Amino acid sequence: MTSDSTSTQLNEGYEYCERLGPDADGQTLLGYLSRRYGHFSSTEWAERIASGHVLIDSKPVDAESVLRRGSELVWQRPPWREPDAPRSFSVLYEDEDLLAVAKPAGLPTLPGANFLQSTLLYLVRAYAPDAAPLHRLGRWTSGLVLCARNQTAGAELTRQWSAREVGKRYRALASGVPDWEEMTISTAIGPVPHPLLGSVHAASPKGRPSLSHVTVLEQRPDSFLCDVRIATGRPHQIRIHLAAAGHPLTGDPLYEAGGLPAPDTHALPGDPGYLLHSAELSFRHPGTGLGMVIECEPPSLLRLSTAVR
């Protein structure tokens, strides 16, 4: 399904709603919003409150109003121009329980970081209002995303995911010339310091157990094409594991050999440059119980050359 190739117009704005918890108790409205939603300045929040765009229990209030737990906070964000992103996806499979789609690189899966309508969730919901993604791909990771179309299907597939009964195969382009054809990588993954974010996931002896199996498919002059099957799903797992094995993804702006961010790097996990693709999911259909395998053709740079097919 295709919309505009990029988003250049204002979106429709959004109404954020939350039930205040104990952390808000006794704080002023302005202080709470400034701390919790720091992507806007205190001056911007004061202007929004004064203009009536912030409500407590359905009523406009002033900036120095004291908050109480249990109250409903609503703030209305006016329309804004989102960062450029592709606004298209293709349908790989669908029935009354499932929708499998191919996400292009550059399109976020879910809202966040100023993305709202330029997200896979928004585009998929316009096509199938009952669909909900069961997992998330990084913005610059392309490929297969599986959605459930009802609560029963979602619960069963979530159970399979938690029980590690879902097979996941990715295609990647990694740097260097490995001296192995297959490797199982079990480097633990957890938070490490990052100068901009405070912390970021990377190789860490204090991290959580993680498991990836890498198969070399094709050697290129300074890189190699590989398939990666993951048993766990830690954040940035494939990028971290291949880097930990001494072969960071070609063009990865964040992770270097060893599986850690480069010292004093200002690169972020969402920065582009690497090639990674969700190529296959295998699972049992939540309705019929039959085994299913759904594949997604990788982009041209991640395909085997004609000579080795």
N, C-alpha and C positions, 0 to 999 in steps of 0.2 A: 504494500500500500504506500502511496506517495503523496506527500504534501509539498510545500515549498522546500527547496533544497537547503535553505538556511533561514533562520529567523531574523528578520530585520525590522519588523513592526512591533509596536507596543503590545504586550499581552493584555489579558483582561483584568489584571490585578488579582488579589487573593485575600480572603478573610481567614485569619489565623485565630484559633480558639483553643483555650486550655483551661483546665480546672486547677486553680492555684493550690500548691502543696505547702507543707510546713516551711520550706525554704523562703516562701514569699511573706510569711506571717510577720507583720510589723514593719515591713519595708514600705518606703514611699513608692508610688507608681513609677515615677521617673527613674528612681534609683534601680528598681527591679528590672525595668525594661532595658535600661542602659547596660546593666551587667549581663542579663540573660541573652539579649540580642545585640551583641557588641558590634555587629556589622553596620549599625546606624549610630551616629554620635548622640550625645545627650541633647545637643541643640536640635537635631532632627527629631528626636523623640518628643521634646517639649513642643515643637511646632505641630506634630501630629496629634498630641493630646489636646492642645489648644484649639485645633481645627475640628475636634469631635470625632476623630478617626480611631479613638481608643475607648472602649466601653467596659465597665465593670457591672456585672449583673444587668446587662442591657441598658445601662445609663452612662452618659458621658460624665467624666469626673475631671478634677484638676490634677496637675502634676504632683502635688504634695499629698494627695489622698493616701491614707494608710491602708495597706492591703491586709486581707484576712484569708487564711486557708479556707478552701471550699468555694470561694467566689469564682465566678466565670469571667475570665479575661478574654476579650475579643479585640483584635486590632486589625484594621483594614489597610492593607498595603495597596496604594494606587498602582495603576498599570505601569510597567517598566519594560525597558528594552533588554531582552535576554542576550547573553553571549551567542555568537553564531554557532550553529550546530546543524547537522543534517536533520531533515524532518521526514524521514522515510523508513519503512521497514517492509519486509516481505513475509508472507505467510508460508510456512513449511508444512504445517499439518493442523487440522482442526476437526473437532467433533463436539458433541454436547458437553463433554467434560474438560477438554483440553484445547489449548491454542499454543502452537509452537511458532515462533517468529525468528527472523534473522535481523539482528541489530547491526547497523553500520558503526564503524569506528567513529568516535567523535560525538555520538549521541548518548547522553547520560541515561541510565536505566530509570532512576527515580529522581524526584525533585530535590533540589538543594543547590547551594552555591550560586544563587541567582537564576537557576534553571527551574522552570515550572511547566510551560507548555512545550518547550523544546526538550521533551523527555520521552522515552519509550512508553512509560506508563500513560502519559497523556494521549499519545498517538494511538496506542492500543485500545484505550478506553473509548476513543472516538469510533473505532472500528467494532469493538465488542465490549459494551459497557460492563459485562459481567466478568471480564478477564482480570486476573491479578497475577503479576509475576511471582514465581516461587523462589527465585534467586536473583542475584544482582551481578552484572558484569561491570568492570571498570569502564569509565567513559571511553577510553581508547582501545578497549578490547572489543572486537567484533564477534558476531556469530549468534549461536543458538540460545534463546531464552524461552523457557517453558512457563506457561501460565495455566492456572486452574480456572475453571469457569463456574464452579459452584463450591459450596463449603465442604461437601463430602469428598469431592476429588482433591481439594486443597489439603484437607486433613490427612488423607491417605498418602499423598505424595510427600507431604512434610514428614510423615512418619518414616517413609522409605529413605528420605534424605538424612534424617537423624540417625537411622539405623545403618547408614552407609550402604544402602542397597541400590543406590543410583550410580551407574557408571558414567564417568565424565572424562572425555578425551578432548584435549586442546592441541592446536597446532601453533608452533612458535618458531621464530628465527633467532638463533643464539650465536654469540660471537666465538671465534676461535676454531681450533681443530681438536676435538676430543680424542683421547686414546682409548676410547671404549665405544661399543655399539649400543649398549644398554646400561642404565644405571638406576638404582633405587636411591633416592635422596630422603633422608629422615631428619634433616636439620630442624631443630625446634624454632618456632617463630613467636616473637613477642615484641612488646614496645621497647624502643631504644630512643635516646635523645635526638631531637631535631631542632635546629635553630629557629625555625619559623612556627612550627606546629606544636612545639613542646615535646612531642614524641611521635614516632611513626613505627609501623610494624617492620621488622627485619629479623635477620638471624640472631637468636639470643639463647644462650644456655638456660636462661630462666623462663623461656617461652613455652608454648604448648606443643605437644607432639604433633608432627606433621609428616605426611608421606606422599611422595611423588615418584612415578616410574617414567623414565625418559627413554625413548627409542630414537636413535639417529636414523633419519630417512635418506638424507642426501647431503654430501659435503660440497660446499661452495668455496670460492677462493679464501675468504676470511670469515666465513660463517657456516652454520649448518642448520638444515631444516630438521625439525624433530616433532614427534608426537609425545604428549605428556598426559598420562593418566593419573588423576589425583584421587587419593582415598579420603583425604581431609580437604577442607575448604577454608584455609586461613586467608586473611586479607593479603593480596599480592603474592600468594604462595608460589606460583610458578616463576615469577620474576625473582623472588628471593632465593628459591631453591637452585635455579640454574646459575645465579650469581654465586651462591655458596659453593657450587661445584666448580667454580672458576670460569664459567661461561655466561656472563650476563646477556640478557636479550640485546640483540644488536640495536643500538640507538637508545637504550634505556637511559633516561636523564638522571635517574635517582640511584639505582643500585649498582654497585661495582663488585668486582671479584671479591668473594668472601661473604657476600650477602648482606652487607651493610651499606647505608648511604655514604656517599663520598664525604670526607671530612669538611665541615663548614659549608655543606651544600645548601643552596637555596632552591633546589629543585623540589617539586611537590609530587606526591603519588599520581595526581591527575594530569601531569604534564605529558605531552605527546612525544613520540619518537620511536617507540618500540612496536613490534608486530606480534600480536597474540590473538588467537581466534578460538572461540568455543565451537568445536567441530562435531561433537556427538554426545548424545545422552541416551542411556539405556535404563529402562525401568519397567515395572509392571503397570499396565493400564489400571487406573483406580476403579474403573467400572467393570471390566471384563476379567481382570487378573492376568491377561495374556502379556507375555514379554513384548516390549517395543524397543526399537532402536530408531532414533531420529538423527539424521545427519544434516550438516550445513556446509556447503561448498566454501572453502576458504578463498580469500582474495588472491589475485594473481601472484603476488610476491611470495605467498605461502603455499603455492602449488608445486608439486614435483615437476621437474623439467621433462620434456617429451622424451629425452634420451633414456630416462630411467623408469618410465612408466611400464 
